[in-house]
Amino acid sequence: MEQQKIDMFIQTNGQNYPEAKLPFLREALAKLDENKWAAIQTLQPKNPTTMLIISLFLGYLGVDRFMLGQTGLGVGKLLTCGGCGIWSIIDWFKIQDMTKEFNFEKLQAYLQ
């Protein structure tokens, strides 16, 4: 894999993945064949900042958890109105990291 393509991918999408896992990501992309590279280019990772905004305004309804594929927690948050607000406030501080982990796990499925 061309180093320039890898650098461009990291530069363009790096903010959507955990910073600590970027070296692993760079290494995995270097080993990738062209067929999988095309599939990775079509992925649309969720933006952590957008998820924070969604969490601020709709987090008490569990929308943020539903968007991260955590249906059970989304239903729990919906039924408890965000744990009477406490759960929603905690998620405001955690949602960006959770989004980056979600994006990384989704990408990792293509890297194997």
C-alpha positions in Angstrom: 0.0 0.0 0.0 1.3 3.4 -0.9 2.4 5.4 2.1 0.9 8.5 0.6 -2.6 6.9 0.5 -2.3 5.9 4.1 -1.1 9.3 5.2 -4.1 10.9 3.4 -6.6 8.5 5.0 -5.2 9.2 8.5 -5.1 13.0 7.9 -8.7 13.0 6.6 -10.2 10.6 9.1 -7.9 10.6 12.0 -10.2 12.7 14.2 -12.8 10.0 14.0 -10.7 7.3 15.6 -9.0 7.0 19.0 -5.6 8.7 18.9 -3.9 5.9 20.8 -5.0 3.4 18.1 -3.7 5.4 15.1 -0.3 3.7 15.0 -2.1 0.3 14.8 -4.4 1.7 12.2 -1.5 2.9 10.1 0.2 -0.5 10.3 -3.0 -2.4 9.4 -3.6 -0.1 6.4 -0.1 -0.8 5.2 -0.8 -4.5 5.0 -4.2 -4.1 3.2 -4.8 -5.2 -0.4 -6.4 -3.0 -3.0 -9.8 -4.7 -2.9 -10.3 -4.0 0.8 -8.9 -0.5 0.4 -11.8 0.4 -1.9 -14.3 -0.9 0.7 -12.6 1.2 3.5 -12.9 4.3 1.3 -16.7 3.9 1.2 -17.0 3.8 5.0 -18.6 6.8 6.6 -17.5 7.2 10.2 -19.7 9.1 12.6 -18.3 12.5 13.5 -17.7 12.7 17.3 -18.6 16.4 17.4 -21.9 15.8 15.7 -22.6 12.9 18.1 -21.9 15.4 21.0 -24.5 17.8 19.6 -27.0 15.0 19.2 -26.3 13.9 22.7 -26.8 17.4 24.1 -30.2 17.8 22.5 -31.6 14.3 22.1 -29.5 12.3 24.6 -32.3 12.1 27.1 -34.3 10.1 24.5 -31.4 7.7 24.0 -30.9 8.8 20.3 -27.1 8.9 20.8 -27.0 5.3 22.1 -29.3 4.1 19.3 -26.9 5.7 16.7 -24.0 3.8 18.2 -25.8 0.5 17.9 -26.5 0.2 21.6 -30.2 -0.5 21.3 -30.7 -1.9 24.9 -29.0 1.1 26.5 -31.0 3.4 24.2 -34.3 1.9 25.3 -33.2 2.2 28.9 -32.3 5.8 28.5 -35.5 6.5 26.7 -37.7 4.9 29.4 -35.9 6.7 32.2 -35.6 10.1 30.4 -31.8 9.8 30.5 -31.7 8.4 34.0 -33.5 11.5 35.2 -30.9 13.6 33.4 -27.9 12.1 35.2 -27.1 9.5 32.6 -27.5 12.1 29.9 -25.0 14.4 31.6 -22.5 11.6 32.0 -22.8 10.7 28.3 -22.0 14.3 27.3 -18.5 13.7 28.6 -18.2 10.2 27.2 -19.9 10.3 23.8 -17.0 11.5 21.7 -14.7 8.7 23.0 -17.5 6.2 22.5 -18.0 7.4 19.0 -14.3 7.0 18.1 -14.3 3.5 19.5 -17.4 2.6 17.5 -15.8 3.9 14.4 -12.6 2.0 15.1 -14.5 -1.3 15.7 -16.4 -0.8 12.5 -13.2 -0.2 10.5 -11.4 -3.1 12.2 -14.0 -5.5 10.7 -12.6 -4.5 7.3 -9.0 -4.7 8.3 -9.1 -8.4 9.2 
